[in-house]
Amino acid sequence: MQAGEWNLALETLCNILIEEEIPINFKAYELLQEVGNILNMERDTWEMLKVHVTP
């Protein structure tokens, strides 16, 4: 993030959450989705996190 690589930072965060099967709440998922949309990223970046969303 310090280097201005926002897309890479979000992609890395999502990959870690997916690989480590870390549960996230719906609000966190929405925030990741919002940031991804602002950065014009592919939806696949965060969509795979849906299975890790807890109620």
C-alpha positions in Angstrom: 0.0 0.0 0.0 2.9 2.4 0.7 4.0 2.0 -2.9 0.6 3.0 -4.2 -0.2 -0.6 -5.3 -3.8 -0.5 -4.1 -5.0 -3.2 -6.5 -2.2 -5.5 -5.5 -2.9 -4.9 -1.8 -6.6 -5.8 -2.2 -5.8 -8.8 -4.3 -3.2 -10.1 -1.8 -5.6 -9.6 1.1 -8.4 -11.5 -0.7 -6.0 -14.3 -1.6 -4.8 -14.7 2.0 -8.4 -14.7 3.3 -9.3 -17.4 0.7 -6.2 -19.6 1.1 -6.3 -19.5 4.9 -10.1 -19.9 4.9 -10.5 -17.0 7.2 -14.2 -16.2 7.9 -15.3 -12.6 7.5 -18.6 -10.9 8.3 -20.9 -9.5 5.7 -19.9 -5.9 6.3 -16.3 -6.7 5.7 -17.3 -8.5 2.5 -19.3 -5.4 1.4 -16.3 -3.2 2.1 -13.9 -5.4 0.0 -16.5 -5.4 -2.8 -16.8 -1.6 -2.6 -13.1 -1.0 -2.7 -12.7 -3.5 -5.6 -15.4 -1.7 -7.6 -13.8 1.7 -6.9 -10.5 0.3 -8.2 -12.2 -1.2 -11.2 -11.0 -4.7 -10.4 -12.5 -7.9 -11.7 -15.3 -9.3 -9.5 -13.5 -12.6 -9.2 -11.0 -10.9 -6.9 -13.5 -10.9 -4.0 -16.4 -13.1 -5.2 -14.7 -16.3 -4.0 -14.8 -14.9 -0.5 -18.6 -15.4 -0.4 -18.2 -18.9 1.0 -16.3 -17.4 4.0 -18.9 -14.8 4.9 -20.4 -15.5 8.4 -23.8 -14.3 9.5 
